[in-house]
Amino acid sequence: MSNKNIRVRTEPVGAAIGILSFVSGIALLGLTFYAAYQMFAISPDQAMAVQPGKPVDLAQTGDNFVRLLERVVLLVVMGAVASALSNRGIKLYAASRSASVHEGAPEQEAG
């Protein structure tokens, strides 16, 4: 039987950059969720600038709808970028920890 030792060596710079990018990706995800909460916490009539009792201006309402749609697309893009950044940070951290297998001296049988 051979004795195998597994040693894990960590590159400190790669690990630090990986953790930093992971944390910044998570912070961006938090910012995205907060922006989505703020955007969807207001009532639709306020978001579309429709006032009760007044006639609806279709040009203004259409403009507000396009702006709202742009903000939703921006939230999706922000979420995708933040998720990719945090995923890249995890992969970088994992790559900075390299494992190597070393063969040890074979065990000697008693006898």
ZIRA-V908772 format. One record per helix or strand of 2 or more residues. SS is the DSSP state (helix for helix, strand for strand). FROM is the first residue (numbers start at 0). LEN is the number of residues. If there is no record, write none. Layout:
# ZIRA-V908772
ss=SS from=FROM len=LEN
ss=SS from=FROM len=LEN
This chain:
# ZIRA-V908772
ss=strand from=3 len=7
ss=helix from=11 len=30
ss=helix from=43 len=4
ss=helix from=57 len=39
ss=strand from=96 len=7
